[in-house]
Amino acid sequence: MSENNDNMKLITEDQIKEITPEQSVQDIDLAPESHPSSPAKVSKRKNKACNVPLKKTTIGGQALIEGVMMVGPSRTAMAVRKGDGTIHVEEIKQSERTTYFEKVPFVRGCIRFYKMLVTGTGALMRAADISEEGKPEANKDGQKKSRLDEFAERHFNLMMTISAIIGICLSVGLFILAPRLIIEIVTKFIPDHIREITWVPISLNIAEGILRLIIFLLYLVFASSLKDIKRVWRYHGAEHKTIACYEAGLPLTVENVLKQTRFHPRCGTSFMFNVLAISIIIYTVIGLFTGAQPMWVNLVIRVAAIPIICSISYEILRFVGRHDKNPFCKLMAKPGLWLQKFTTQEPDGPIVEVAIASMQAVIPENKEDDVW
């Protein structure tokens, strides 16, 4: 995180409060006015907006359970709809120190990805607790917390780190190692003299990459079929729409946000596609130099190359996001935008209110602090 605290207005106890559904979110002074009121270019088609972005912001976010987390240049905040219908806004404390490596191209991607994963995991668990507050069943007396719950509360940061590591391991196992294991099994049925032909290992690596993309797509299709996940996707759509509204220079109102597109080129879904696509190239190139290796060596190589792949993918995401008017960059962004059809859904007004409350909490006073 950048060190711009002197330019920021800290969220006070009065500002971190419950917001009733009847209240207008834009009236809550979570951040100073920093939205130019330039008119957007609106198409003639009904309920369609073609807003031209006035800026690209570094503010990003993540959908939570009944909420949205937004990460600004020097503040991170989450807004969650509680069980009684009110909105709770809370600042997530982050380290103010930025290491040298977080600024180094092709290194910063892995560091930022890991930090975001830890922060996001903690926000998800916190949002789950907040969303239950105010529900009748949550106020029953005599409910005792388990020892695990008590331990987690005492060692929250440790639990977040462990959860993030487990999440990484599961993702690596499903999307990186599983496809390779399948290819290894197929390879055993190929005669040795054919396996030694140069184009065969290349074809197998490409097949592995395609299989990895298929598994990822099936995962998204399955997740999108779950009712609870669909609701999270709606908050994801609200996050994108709110950022798009802010970038278009429009006041953050429910009406303005709902008009925006739910697809954003600088989304984590696009990053994941970049990782899977780049892995095909990296693993194929490595295979040309290493040649045929035992199965365990191939698995170790794939795990060891993950930081390189993530770093390259992050830089590509930044480059495409910065040059999104370039025809080539538009073409590169299309697969990630298409995958967002699975990971985002159209939100309604109450969901957008939550995203706006989270966004307002991280907008800097200095308009230049969050320029992409």
Helices and strands as residue ranges (DSSP letters): G 5-7, E 18-19, G 25-27, E 60-64, E 67-71, E 76-81, E 87-92, G 100-103, H 108-132, G 136-139, H 147-154, H 156-172, I 173-177, H 178-187, H 192-195, H 199-224, H 227-247, H 254-258, H 268-290, H 295-304, H 306-322, H 327-343, H 349-360
